[in-house]
Amino acid sequence: MASWPTLQDVRRLLRLQGGDANEDAVINDALAAAIGYGNARLNYRYPIPPFDDGTLPDAAREACMLHAARLYRRRDSLDGTIAWGDAGAIRVGRVDPDVEAMYSLLGPLVFG
């Protein structure tokens, strides 16, 4: 079992060097949004920071880190596309399939 990721965890995943306060603020915003999404996606079954007691599944932690990294990188594609030089533009999907797969393993099963 794990806890929600920290700024340093997401920085490590993104392979970014520390020291830039503006960049840290953007990463913190992305991380807060990812933790909020994770809590909602898991139907608030796990402790919400700062009351985390270490009961978060590893898959939820990894999904949160991937989601935070995606949100951080998403700021470079405000209109949902990324230009790849001569290859042209590519559309960024609305949902990360890996993040959703990990949360789906843990989240509540809904019949509708």
Biopython code that builds the backbone (N, CA, C, O; Angstrom):
import numpy as np
from Bio.PDB.StructureBuilder import StructureBuilder

atoms = [
    (1, "MET", "N", (0.832, -1.173, 0.000)),
    (1, "MET", "CA", (0.000, 0.000, 0.000)),
    (1, "MET", "C", (0.881, 1.243, 0.000)),
    (1, "MET", "O", (2.007, 1.225, 0.497)),
    (2, "ALA", "N", (0.356, 2.304, -0.558)),
    (2, "ALA", "CA", (1.133, 3.526, -0.743)),
    (2, "ALA", "C", (0.316, 4.740, -0.320)),
    (2, "ALA", "O", (-0.766, 4.607, 0.253)),
    (3, "SER", "N", (0.843, 5.911, -0.606)),
    (3, "SER", "CA", (0.140, 7.170, -0.350)),
    (3, "SER", "C", (0.087, 7.954, -1.657)),
    (3, "SER", "O", (0.722, 7.579, -2.642)),
    (4, "TRP", "N", (-0.672, 9.039, -1.656)),
    (4, "TRP", "CA", (-0.742, 9.878, -2.851)),
    (4, "TRP", "C", (0.654, 10.395, -3.182)),
    (4, "TRP", "O", (1.447, 10.631, -2.271)),
    (5, "PRO", "N", (0.974, 10.575, -4.458)),
    (5, "PRO", "CA", (2.311, 11.041, -4.832)),
    (5, "PRO", "C", (2.564, 12.476, -4.382)),
    (5, "PRO", "O", (1.635, 13.230, -4.092)),
    (6, "THR", "N", (3.841, 12.832, -4.330)),
    (6, "THR", "CA", (4.270, 14.175, -3.966)),
    (6, "THR", "C", (4.808, 14.891, -5.193)),
    (6, "THR", "O", (4.942, 14.308, -6.269)),
    (7, "LEU", "N", (5.111, 16.160, -5.009)),
    (7, "LEU", "CA", (5.711, 16.957, -6.088)),
    (7, "LEU", "C", (6.987, 16.294, -6.587)),
    (7, "LEU", "O", (7.212, 16.216, -7.795)),
    (8, "GLN", "N", (7.817, 15.821, -5.679)),
    (8, "GLN", "CA", (9.083, 15.189, -6.061)),
    (8, "GLN", "C", (8.848, 13.912, -6.858)),
    (8, "GLN", "O", (9.612, 13.610, -7.775)),
    (9, "ASP", "N", (7.822, 13.169, -6.527)),
    (9, "ASP", "CA", (7.497, 11.942, -7.274)),
    (9, "ASP", "C", (7.142, 12.268, -8.727)),
    (9, "ASP", "O", (7.601, 11.601, -9.654)),
    (10, "VAL", "N", (6.325, 13.293, -8.907)),
    (10, "VAL", "CA", (5.909, 13.667, -10.263)),
    (10, "VAL", "C", (7.089, 14.267, -11.020)),
    (10, "VAL", "O", (7.247, 14.003, -12.212)),
    (11, "ARG", "N", (7.920, 15.068, -10.355)),
    (11, "ARG", "CA", (9.129, 15.622, -10.991)),
    (11, "ARG", "C", (10.029, 14.489, -11.486)),
    (11, "ARG", "O", (10.569, 14.551, -12.591)),
    (12, "ARG", "N", (10.185, 13.456, -10.658)),
    (12, "ARG", "CA", (11.032, 12.316, -11.024)),
    (12, "ARG", "C", (10.458, 11.607, -12.250)),
    (12, "ARG", "O", (11.201, 11.232, -13.157)),
    (13, "LEU", "N", (9.143, 11.424, -12.277)),
    (13, "LEU", "CA", (8.496, 10.785, -13.424)),
    (13, "LEU", "C", (8.694, 11.599, -14.699)),
    (13, "LEU", "O", (8.921, 11.041, -15.773)),
    (14, "LEU", "N", (8.607, 12.919, -14.573)),
    (14, "LEU", "CA", (8.767, 13.811, -15.727)),
    (14, "LEU", "C", (10.226, 14.024, -16.109)),
    (14, "LEU", "O", (10.518, 14.609, -17.152)),
    (15, "ARG", "N", (11.146, 13.550, -15.265)),
    (15, "ARG", "CA", (12.588, 13.731, -15.467)),
    (15, "ARG", "C", (12.958, 15.207, -15.506)),
    (15, "ARG", "O", (13.712, 15.646, -16.374)),
    (16, "LEU", "N", (12.421, 15.965, -14.559)),
    (16, "LEU", "CA", (12.692, 17.398, -14.467)),
    (16, "LEU", "C", (13.617, 17.679, -13.288)),
    (16, "LEU", "O", (13.519, 17.036, -12.242)),
    (17, "GLN", "N", (14.513, 18.640, -13.466)),
    (17, "GLN", "CA", (15.382, 19.078, -12.380)),
    (17, "GLN", "C", (14.603, 20.031, -11.492)),
    (17, "GLN", "O", (13.709, 20.730, -11.968)),
    (18, "GLY", "N", (14.931, 20.067, -10.215)),
    (18, "GLY", "CA", (14.242, 20.940, -9.268)),
    (18, "GLY", "C", (14.758, 22.357, -9.299)),
    (18, "GLY", "O", (15.748, 22.655, -9.967)),
    (19, "GLY", "N", (14.079, 23.237, -8.568)),
    (19, "GLY", "CA", (14.580, 24.587, -8.405)),
    (19, "GLY", "C", (13.762, 25.691, -9.045)),
    (19, "GLY", "O", (13.987, 26.858, -8.725)),
    (20, "ASP", "N", (12.834, 25.392, -9.923)),
    (20, "ASP", "CA", (12.039, 26.426, -10.572)),
    (20, "ASP", "C", (10.692, 26.540, -9.860)),
    (20, "ASP", "O", (9.849, 25.649, -9.967)),
    (21, "ALA", "N", (10.495, 27.639, -9.134)),
    (21, "ALA", "CA", (9.267, 27.817, -8.341)),
    (21, "ALA", "C", (8.027, 27.906, -9.225)),
    (21, "ALA", "O", (6.968, 27.404, -8.847)),
    (22, "ASN", "N", (8.135, 28.535, -10.393)),
    (22, "ASN", "CA", (6.985, 28.650, -11.296)),
    (22, "ASN", "C", (6.575, 27.280, -11.836)),
    (22, "ASN", "O", (5.388, 26.963, -11.918)),
    (23, "GLU", "N", (7.561, 26.484, -12.196)),
    (23, "GLU", "CA", (7.276, 25.148, -12.703)),
    (23, "GLU", "C", (6.685, 24.268, -11.592)),
    (23, "GLU", "O", (5.766, 23.484, -11.830)),
    (24, "ASP", "N", (7.227, 24.414, -10.382)),
    (24, "ASP", "CA", (6.689, 23.658, -9.244)),
    (24, "ASP", "C", (5.222, 23.997, -9.000)),
    (24, "ASP", "O", (4.428, 23.122, -8.655)),
    (25, "ALA", "N", (4.866, 25.258, -9.178)),
    (25, "ALA", "CA", (3.472, 25.667, -8.978)),
    (25, "ALA", "C", (2.559, 24.990, -9.996)),
    (25, "ALA", "O", (1.459, 24.554, -9.655)),
    (26, "VAL", "N", (3.014, 24.902, -11.241)),
    (26, "VAL", "CA", (2.218, 24.245, -12.283)),
    (26, "VAL", "C", (2.085, 22.755, -11.987)),
    (26, "VAL", "O", (1.003, 22.183, -12.119)),
    (27, "ILE", "N", (3.191, 22.130, -11.585)),
    (27, "ILE", "CA", (3.146, 20.705, -11.258)),
    (27, "ILE", "C", (2.237, 20.465, -10.060)),
    (27, "ILE", "O", (1.469, 19.503, -10.051)),
    (28, "ASN", "N", (2.314, 21.328, -9.047)),
    (28, "ASN", "CA", (1.443, 21.190, -7.870)),
    (28, "ASN", "C", (-0.024, 21.308, -8.238)),
    (28, "ASN", "O", (-0.858, 20.571, -7.712)),
    (29, "ASP", "N", (-0.349, 22.231, -9.141)),
    (29, "ASP", "CA", (-1.738, 22.366, -9.603)),
    (29, "ASP", "C", (-2.194, 21.091, -10.313)),
    (29, "ASP", "O", (-3.298, 20.600, -10.080)),
    (30, "ALA", "N", (-1.329, 20.562, -11.183)),
    (30, "ALA", "CA", (-1.660, 19.328, -11.901)),
    (30, "ALA", "C", (-1.812, 18.168, -10.930)),
    (30, "ALA", "O", (-2.712, 17.341, -11.077)),
    (31, "LEU", "N", (-0.925, 18.108, -9.933)),
    (31, "LEU", "CA", (-0.996, 17.031, -8.941)),
    (31, "LEU", "C", (-2.255, 17.136, -8.095)),
    (31, "LEU", "O", (-2.895, 16.122, -7.816)),
    (32, "ALA", "N", (-2.619, 18.335, -7.684)),
    (32, "ALA", "CA", (-3.839, 18.526, -6.897)),
    (32, "ALA", "C", (-5.066, 18.099, -7.698)),
    (32, "ALA", "O", (-5.974, 17.463, -7.163)),
    (33, "ALA", "N", (-5.088, 18.453, -8.987)),
    (33, "ALA", "CA", (-6.210, 18.050, -9.838)),
    (33, "ALA", "C", (-6.251, 16.536, -10.001)),
    (33, "ALA", "O", (-7.327, 15.938, -9.982)),
    (34, "ALA", "N", (-5.084, 15.913, -10.159)),
    (34, "ALA", "CA", (-5.028, 14.456, -10.317)),
    (34, "ALA", "C", (-5.458, 13.743, -9.037)),
    (34, "ALA", "O", (-6.149, 12.726, -9.100)),
    (35, "ILE", "N", (-5.058, 14.265, -7.877)),
    (35, "ILE", "CA", (-5.479, 13.668, -6.606)),
    (35, "ILE", "C", (-6.983, 13.836, -6.423)),
    (35, "ILE", "O", (-7.664, 12.915, -5.973)),
    (36, "GLY", "N", (-7.502, 15.014, -6.773)),
    (36, "GLY", "CA", (-8.946, 15.229, -6.688)),
    (36, "GLY", "C", (-9.713, 14.278, -7.591)),
    (36, "GLY", "O", (-10.738, 13.724, -7.196)),
    (37, "TYR", "N", (-9.207, 14.091, -8.810)),
    (37, "TYR", "CA", (-9.842, 13.163, -9.736)),
    (37, "TYR", "C", (-9.762, 11.735, -9.190)),
    (37, "TYR", "O", (-10.730, 10.978, -9.258)),
    (38, "GLY", "N", (-8.605, 11.384, -8.652)),
    (38, "GLY", "CA", (-8.433, 10.043, -8.090)),
    (38, "GLY", "C", (-9.385, 9.779, -6.945)),
    (38, "GLY", "O", (-9.983, 8.706, -6.863)),
    (39, "ASN", "N", (-9.528, 10.753, -6.058)),
    (39, "ASN", "CA", (-10.471, 10.607, -4.944)),
    (39, "ASN", "C", (-11.894, 10.424, -5.452)),
    (39, "ASN", "O", (-12.626, 9.561, -4.966)),
    (40, "ALA", "N", (-12.281, 11.229, -6.421)),
    (40, "ALA", "CA", (-13.636, 11.116, -6.964)),
    (40, "ALA", "C", (-13.813, 9.801, -7.718)),
    (40, "ALA", "O", (-14.858, 9.158, -7.614)),
    (41, "ARG", "N", (-12.796, 9.405, -8.475)),
    (41, "ARG", "CA", (-12.872, 8.174, -9.268)),
    (41, "ARG", "C", (-12.978, 6.942, -8.380)),
    (41, "ARG", "O", (-13.626, 5.957, -8.735)),
    (42, "LEU", "N", (-12.331, 7.012, -7.218)),
    (42, "LEU", "CA", (-12.375, 5.898, -6.270)),
    (42, "LEU", "C", (-13.538, 6.041, -5.298)),
    (42, "LEU", "O", (-13.639, 5.293, -4.325)),
    (43, "ASN", "N", (-14.400, 6.986, -5.561)),
    (43, "ASN", "CA", (-15.595, 7.201, -4.755)),
    (43, "ASN", "C", (-15.242, 7.529, -3.305)),
    (43, "ASN", "O", (-15.965, 7.154, -2.382)),
    (44, "TYR", "N", (-14.123, 8.235, -3.114)),
    (44, "TYR", "CA", (-13.673, 8.686, -1.795)),
    (44, "TYR", "C", (-13.555, 7.548, -0.785)),
    (44, "TYR", "O", (-13.810, 7.741, 0.404)),
    (45, "ARG", "N", (-13.171, 6.368, -1.256)),
    (45, "ARG", "CA", (-13.014, 5.239, -0.346)),
    (45, "ARG", "C", (-11.692, 5.279, 0.400)),
    (45, "ARG", "O", (-11.543, 4.617, 1.427)),
    (46, "TYR", "N", (-10.733, 6.042, -0.097)),
    (46, "TYR", "CA", (-9.417, 6.091, 0.517)),
    (46, "TYR", "C", (-9.226, 7.462, 1.150)),
    (46, "TYR", "O", (-9.861, 8.427, 0.724)),
    (47, "PRO", "N", (-8.378, 7.569, 2.142)),
    (47, "PRO", "CA", (-8.200, 8.862, 2.838)),
    (47, "PRO", "C", (-7.785, 9.973, 1.900)),
    (47, "PRO", "O", (-6.994, 9.775, 0.979)),
    (48, "ILE", "N", (-8.332, 11.137, 2.154)),
    (48, "ILE", "CA", (-8.012, 12.333, 1.369)),
    (48, "ILE", "C", (-6.890, 13.066, 2.084)),
    (48, "ILE", "O", (-6.995, 13.301, 3.288)),
    (49, "PRO", "N", (-5.801, 13.446, 1.376)),
    (49, "PRO", "CA", (-4.711, 14.168, 2.036)),
    (49, "PRO", "C", (-5.234, 15.431, 2.705)),
    (49, "PRO", "O", (-6.167, 16.032, 2.171)),
    (50, "PRO", "N", (-4.704, 15.868, 3.821)),
    (50, "PRO", "CA", (-3.481, 15.378, 4.473)),
    (50, "PRO", "C", (-3.741, 14.276, 5.493)),
    (50, "PRO", "O", (-2.878, 14.024, 6.335)),
    (51, "PHE", "N", (-4.884, 13.613, 5.456)),
    (51, "PHE", "CA", (-5.229, 12.583, 6.425)),
    (51, "PHE", "C", (-4.896, 11.187, 5.918)),
    (51, "PHE", "O", (-5.461, 10.200, 6.390)),
    (52, "ASP", "N", (-3.988, 11.102, 4.965)),
    (52, "ASP", "CA", (-3.626, 9.832, 4.361)),
    (52, "ASP", "C", (-2.887, 8.966, 5.375)),
    (52, "ASP", "O", (-1.887, 9.396, 5.950)),
    (53, "ASP", "N", (-3.370, 7.769, 5.590)),
    (53, "ASP", "CA", (-2.717, 6.864, 6.539)),
    (53, "ASP", "C", (-2.002, 5.713, 5.841)),
    (53, "ASP", "O", (-1.700, 4.704, 6.477)),
    (54, "GLY", "N", (-1.726, 5.844, 4.548)),
    (54, "GLY", "CA", (-0.973, 4.833, 3.823)),
    (54, "GLY", "C", (-1.800, 3.683, 3.310)),
    (54, "GLY", "O", (-1.253, 2.605, 3.079)),
    (55, "THR", "N", (-3.091, 3.860, 3.119)),
    (55, "THR", "CA", (-3.952, 2.764, 2.680)),
    (55, "THR", "C", (-4.311, 2.844, 1.195)),
    (55, "THR", "O", (-5.218, 2.143, 0.746)),
    (56, "LEU", "N", (-3.632, 3.665, 0.448)),
    (56, "LEU", "CA", (-3.923, 3.811, -0.978)),
    (56, "LEU", "C", (-3.259, 2.676, -1.765)),
    (56, "LEU", "O", (-2.070, 2.421, -1.575)),
    (57, "PRO", "N", (-3.997, 1.992, -2.639)),
    (57, "PRO", "CA", (-3.388, 0.928, -3.449)),
    (57, "PRO", "C", (-2.312, 1.478, -4.387)),
    (57, "PRO", "O", (-2.393, 2.622, -4.834)),
    (58, "ASP", "N", (-1.319, 0.663, -4.674)),
    (58, "ASP", "CA", (-0.216, 1.081, -5.541)),
    (58, "ASP", "C", (-0.709, 1.492, -6.932)),
    (58, "ASP", "O", (-0.175, 2.429, -7.525)),
    (59, "ALA", "N", (-1.713, 0.804, -7.448)),
    (59, "ALA", "CA", (-2.241, 1.132, -8.775)),
    (59, "ALA", "C", (-2.844, 2.534, -8.797)),
    (59, "ALA", "O", (-2.722, 3.244, -9.795)),
    (60, "ALA", "N", (-3.489, 2.936, -7.713)),
    (60, "ALA", "CA", (-4.074, 4.279, -7.645)),
    (60, "ALA", "C", (-2.972, 5.335, -7.583)),
    (60, "ALA", "O", (-3.097, 6.399, -8.189)),
    (61, "ARG", "N", (-1.916, 5.052, -6.869)),
    (61, "ARG", "CA", (-0.789, 5.992, -6.786)),
    (61, "ARG", "C", (-0.152, 6.176, -8.160)),
    (61, "ARG", "O", (0.118, 7.302, -8.580)),
    (62, "GLU", "N", (0.086, 5.067, -8.856)),
    (62, "GLU", "CA", (0.693, 5.143, -10.191)),
    (62, "GLU", "C", (-0.231, 5.867, -11.166)),
    (62, "GLU", "O", (0.234, 6.674, -11.972)),
    (63, "ALA", "N", (-1.522, 5.590, -11.104)),
    (63, "ALA", "CA", (-2.481, 6.270, -11.974)),
    (63, "ALA", "C", (-2.476, 7.772, -11.708)),
    (63, "ALA", "O", (-2.542, 8.572, -12.641)),
    (64, "CYS", "N", (-2.397, 8.146, -10.453)),
    (64, "CYS", "CA", (-2.369, 9.560, -10.085)),
    (64, "CYS", "C", (-1.115, 10.239, -10.616)),
    (64, "CYS", "O", (-1.187, 11.360, -11.120)),
    (65, "MET", "N", (0.040, 9.573, -10.509)),
    (65, "MET", "CA", (1.288, 10.161, -11.022)),
    (65, "MET", "C", (1.228, 10.336, -12.537)),
    (65, "MET", "O", (1.627, 11.376, -13.061)),
    (66, "LEU", "N", (0.728, 9.317, -13.241)),
    (66, "LEU", "CA", (0.609, 9.425, -14.697)),
    (66, "LEU", "C", (-0.353, 10.534, -15.090)),
    (66, "LEU", "O", (-0.107, 11.273, -16.043)),
    (67, "HIS", "N", (-1.448, 10.646, -14.351)),
    (67, "HIS", "CA", (-2.442, 11.677, -14.639)),
    (67, "HIS", "C", (-1.862, 13.065, -14.394)),
    (67, "HIS", "O", (-2.073, 13.969, -15.203)),
    (68, "ALA", "N", (-1.139, 13.248, -13.298)),
    (68, "ALA", "CA", (-0.520, 14.540, -12.998)),
    (68, "ALA", "C", (0.494, 14.910, -14.072)),
    (68, "ALA", "O", (0.547, 16.063, -14.501)),
    (69, "ALA", "N", (1.301, 13.944, -14.512)),
    (69, "ALA", "CA", (2.284, 14.206, -15.563)),
    (69, "ALA", "C", (1.588, 14.580, -16.869)),
    (69, "ALA", "O", (2.040, 15.470, -17.589)),
    (70, "ARG", "N", (0.493, 13.899, -17.165)),
    (70, "ARG", "CA", (-0.258, 14.211, -18.392)),
    (70, "ARG", "C", (-0.851, 15.617, -18.329)),
    (70, "ARG", "O", (-0.802, 16.359, -19.309)),
    (71, "LEU", "N", (-1.412, 15.982, -17.172)),
    (71, "LEU", "CA", (-1.966, 17.331, -17.020)),
    (71, "LEU", "C", (-0.873, 18.392, -17.130)),
    (71, "LEU", "O", (-1.097, 19.456, -17.706)),
    (72, "TYR", "N", (0.288, 18.111, -16.588)),
    (72, "TYR", "CA", (1.412, 19.054, -16.694)),
    (72, "TYR", "C", (1.811, 19.236, -18.155)),
    (72, "TYR", "O", (1.994, 20.366, -18.608)),
    (73, "ARG", "N", (1.947, 18.159, -18.884)),
    (73, "ARG", "CA", (2.325, 18.242, -20.311)),
    (73, "ARG", "C", (1.191, 18.822, -21.165)),
    (73, "ARG", "O", (1.440, 19.396, -22.226)),
    (74, "ARG", "N", (-0.029, 18.673, -20.705)),
    (74, "ARG", "CA", (-1.204, 19.158, -21.454)),
    (74, "ARG", "C", (-1.183, 20.665, -21.630)),
    (74, "ARG", "O", (-1.806, 21.181, -22.557)),
    (75, "ARG", "N", (-0.481, 21.385, -20.761)),
    (75, "ARG", "CA", (-0.411, 22.849, -20.883)),
    (75, "ARG", "C", (0.266, 23.275, -22.177)),
    (75, "ARG", "O", (0.106, 24.416, -22.609)),
    (76, "ASP", "N", (1.026, 22.368, -22.808)),
    (76, "ASP", "CA", (1.670, 22.671, -24.085)),
    (76, "ASP", "C", (0.725, 22.474, -25.266)),
    (76, "ASP", "O", (1.092, 22.756, -26.407)),
    (77, "SER", "N", (-0.479, 21.995, -25.003)),
    (77, "SER", "CA", (-1.439, 21.745, -26.076)),
    (77, "SER", "C", (-2.814, 22.266, -25.661)),
    (77, "SER", "O", (-3.745, 21.491, -25.440)),
    (78, "LEU", "N", (-2.924, 23.569, -25.561)),
    (78, "LEU", "CA", (-4.163, 24.173, -25.069)),
    (78, "LEU", "C", (-5.387, 23.834, -25.920)),
    (78, "LEU", "O", (-6.501, 23.749, -25.402)),
    (79, "ASP", "N", (-5.181, 23.641, -27.222)),
    (79, "ASP", "CA", (-6.312, 23.328, -28.092)),
    (79, "ASP", "C", (-6.492, 21.833, -28.319)),
    (79, "ASP", "O", (-7.331, 21.420, -29.119)),
    (80, "GLY", "N", (-5.694, 21.008, -27.607)),
    (80, "GLY", "CA", (-5.847, 19.569, -27.724)),
    (80, "GLY", "C", (-5.003, 18.932, -28.815)),
    (80, "GLY", "O", (-5.175, 17.750, -29.112)),
    (81, "THR", "N", (-4.090, 19.695, -29.421)),
    (81, "THR", "CA", (-3.213, 19.142, -30.447)),
    (81, "THR", "C", (-1.758, 19.446, -30.108)),
    (81, "THR", "O", (-1.452, 20.429, -29.434)),
    (82, "ILE", "N", (-0.876, 18.587, -30.586)),
    (82, "ILE", "CA", (0.558, 18.799, -30.429)),
    (82, "ILE", "C", (1.187, 18.718, -31.808)),
    (82, "ILE", "O", (0.957, 17.758, -32.543)),
    (83, "ALA", "N", (1.981, 19.726, -32.163)),
    (83, "ALA", "CA", (2.672, 19.737, -33.454)),
    (83, "ALA", "C", (3.966, 18.936, -33.331)),
    (83, "ALA", "O", (4.733, 19.121, -32.386)),
    (84, "TRP", "N", (4.202, 18.044, -34.296)),
    (84, "TRP", "CA", (5.400, 17.216, -34.303)),
    (84, "TRP", "C", (6.232, 17.504, -35.538)),
    (84, "TRP", "O", (6.507, 16.600, -36.327)),
    (85, "GLY", "N", (6.630, 18.735, -35.711)),
    (85, "GLY", "CA", (7.502, 19.122, -36.826)),
    (85, "GLY", "C", (6.917, 18.749, -38.175)),
    (85, "GLY", "O", (5.789, 19.122, -38.497)),
    (86, "ASP", "N", (7.687, 18.010, -38.964)),
    (86, "ASP", "CA", (7.255, 17.614, -40.307)),
    (86, "ASP", "C", (6.125, 16.595, -40.293)),
    (86, "ASP", "O", (5.431, 16.426, -41.295)),
    (87, "ALA", "N", (5.936, 15.922, -39.180)),
    (87, "ALA", "CA", (4.894, 14.902, -39.091)),
    (87, "ALA", "C", (3.500, 15.513, -38.978)),
    (87, "ALA", "O", (2.501, 14.809, -39.126)),
    (88, "GLY", "N", (3.426, 16.818, -38.717)),
    (88, "GLY", "CA", (2.138, 17.475, -38.590)),
    (88, "GLY", "C", (1.643, 17.496, -37.162)),
    (88, "GLY", "O", (2.412, 17.277, -36.226)),
    (89, "ALA", "N", (0.371, 17.757, -36.996)),
    (89, "ALA", "CA", (-0.230, 17.854, -35.661)),
    (89, "ALA", "C", (-0.940, 16.550, -35.323)),
    (89, "ALA", "O", (-1.446, 15.841, -36.193)),
    (90, "ILE", "N", (-0.956, 16.268, -34.045)),
    (90, "ILE", "CA", (-1.633, 15.070, -33.569)),
    (90, "ILE", "C", (-2.591, 15.475, -32.454)),
    (90, "ILE", "O", (-2.274, 16.347, -31.645)),
    (91, "ARG", "N", (-3.733, 14.859, -32.412)),
    (91, "ARG", "CA", (-4.753, 15.173, -31.399)),
    (91, "ARG", "C", (-4.458, 14.423, -30.104)),
    (91, "ARG", "O", (-4.172, 13.226, -30.115)),
    (92, "VAL", "N", (-4.531, 15.142, -28.998)),
    (92, "VAL", "CA", (-4.326, 14.541, -27.681)),
    (92, "VAL", "C", (-5.677, 14.048, -27.190)),
    (92, "VAL", "O", (-6.645, 14.807, -27.140)),
    (93, "GLY", "N", (-5.734, 12.782, -26.832)),
    (93, "GLY", "CA", (-6.977, 12.197, -26.357)),
    (93, "GLY", "C", (-7.435, 12.816, -25.044)),
    (93, "GLY", "O", (-6.623, 13.319, -24.268)),
    (94, "ARG", "N", (-8.713, 12.777, -24.807)),
    (94, "ARG", "CA", (-9.293, 13.360, -23.603)),
    (94, "ARG", "C", (-8.989, 12.522, -22.372)),
    (94, "ARG", "O", (-8.869, 13.059, -21.271)),
    (95, "VAL", "N", (-8.864, 11.226, -22.544)),
    (95, "VAL", "CA", (-8.666, 10.315, -21.431)),
    (95, "VAL", "C", (-7.435, 9.458, -21.694)),
    (95, "VAL", "O", (-7.232, 8.980, -22.810)),
    (96, "ASP", "N", (-6.614, 9.265, -20.666)),
    (96, "ASP", "CA", (-5.455, 8.382, -20.774)),
    (96, "ASP", "C", (-5.933, 6.956, -20.496)),
    (96, "ASP", "O", (-6.411, 6.686, -19.394)),
    (97, "PRO", "N", (-5.820, 6.040, -21.455)),
    (97, "PRO", "CA", (-6.338, 4.692, -21.253)),
    (97, "PRO", "C", (-5.640, 3.942, -20.112)),
    (97, "PRO", "O", (-6.272, 3.126, -19.442)),
    (98, "ASP", "N", (-4.358, 4.203, -19.884)),
    (98, "ASP", "CA", (-3.648, 3.522, -18.791)),
    (98, "ASP", "C", (-4.171, 3.974, -17.432)),
    (98, "ASP", "O", (-4.359, 3.159, -16.528)),
    (99, "VAL", "N", (-4.404, 5.271, -17.294)),
    (99, "VAL", "CA", (-4.932, 5.805, -16.036)),
    (99, "VAL", "C", (-6.316, 5.231, -15.770)),
    (99, "VAL", "O", (-6.608, 4.788, -14.659)),
    (100, "GLU", "N", (-7.154, 5.239, -16.773)),
    (100, "GLU", "CA", (-8.516, 4.712, -16.603)),
    (100, "GLU", "C", (-8.520, 3.221, -16.305)),
    (100, "GLU", "O", (-9.345, 2.750, -15.522)),
    (101, "ALA", "N", (-7.609, 2.473, -16.918)),
    (101, "ALA", "CA", (-7.543, 1.036, -16.658)),
    (101, "ALA", "C", (-7.165, 0.773, -15.208)),
    (101, "ALA", "O", (-7.741, -0.105, -14.566)),
    (102, "MET", "N", (-6.193, 1.536, -14.684)),
    (102, "MET", "CA", (-5.779, 1.334, -13.298)),
    (102, "MET", "C", (-6.886, 1.708, -12.319)),
    (102, "MET", "O", (-7.132, 0.987, -11.352)),
    (103, "TYR", "N", (-7.558, 2.841, -12.568)),
    (103, "TYR", "CA", (-8.656, 3.229, -11.683)),
    (103, "TYR", "C", (-9.835, 2.267, -11.803)),
    (103, "TYR", "O", (-10.537, 2.026, -10.820)),
    (104, "SER", "N", (-10.058, 1.720, -12.986)),
    (104, "SER", "CA", (-11.170, 0.791, -13.179)),
    (104, "SER", "C", (-10.988, -0.487, -12.367)),
    (104, "SER", "O", (-11.968, -1.098, -11.941)),
    (105, "LEU", "N", (-9.742, -0.890, -12.153)),
    (105, "LEU", "CA", (-9.477, -2.065, -11.327)),
    (105, "LEU", "C", (-9.879, -1.836, -9.879)),
    (105, "LEU", "O", (-10.219, -2.782, -9.167)),
    (106, "LEU", "N", (-9.840, -0.576, -9.441)),
    (106, "LEU", "CA", (-10.050, -0.247, -8.028)),
    (106, "LEU", "C", (-11.381, 0.399, -7.735)),
    (106, "LEU", "O", (-11.932, 0.241, -6.645)),
    (107, "GLY", "N", (-11.903, 1.130, -8.712)),
    (107, "GLY", "CA", (-13.091, 1.929, -8.472)),
    (107, "GLY", "C", (-14.346, 1.107, -8.374)),
    (107, "GLY", "O", (-14.345, -0.091, -8.657)),
    (108, "PRO", "N", (-15.417, 1.754, -7.974)),
    (108, "PRO", "CA", (-16.686, 1.041, -7.834)),
    (108, "PRO", "C", (-17.220, 0.590, -9.190)),
    (108, "PRO", "O", (-17.078, 1.292, -10.191)),
    (109, "LEU", "N", (-17.821, -0.565, -9.208)),
    (109, "LEU", "CA", (-18.452, -1.090, -10.405)),
    (109, "LEU", "C", (-19.859, -0.488, -10.507)),
    (109, "LEU", "O", (-20.664, -0.590, -9.582)),
    (110, "VAL", "N", (-20.131, 0.139, -11.651)),
    (110, "VAL", "CA", (-21.412, 0.832, -11.804)),
    (110, "VAL", "C", (-22.222, 0.153, -12.903)),
    (110, "VAL", "O", (-21.725, -0.049, -14.011)),
    (111, "PHE", "N", (-23.448, -0.191, -12.603)),
    (111, "PHE", "CA", (-24.364, -0.730, -13.603)),
    (111, "PHE", "C", (-25.343, 0.376, -13.949)),
    (111, "PHE", "O", (-25.916, 1.000, -13.056)),
    (112, "GLY", "N", (-25.541, 0.624, -15.230)),
    (112, "GLY", "CA", (-26.426, 1.728, -15.552)),
    (112, "GLY", "C", (-27.240, 1.463, -16.668)),
    (112, "GLY", "O", (-28.044, 2.309, -17.060)),
]
sb = StructureBuilder()
sb.init_structure("model")
sb.init_model(0)
sb.init_chain("A")
sb.init_seg("    ")
for serial, (resi, resn, name, xyz) in enumerate(atoms, 1):
    if name == "N":
        sb.init_residue(resn, " ", resi, " ")
    sb.init_atom(name, np.array(xyz, "f"), 0.0, 1.0, " ", f" {name:<3s}", serial, name[0])
structure = sb.get_structure()
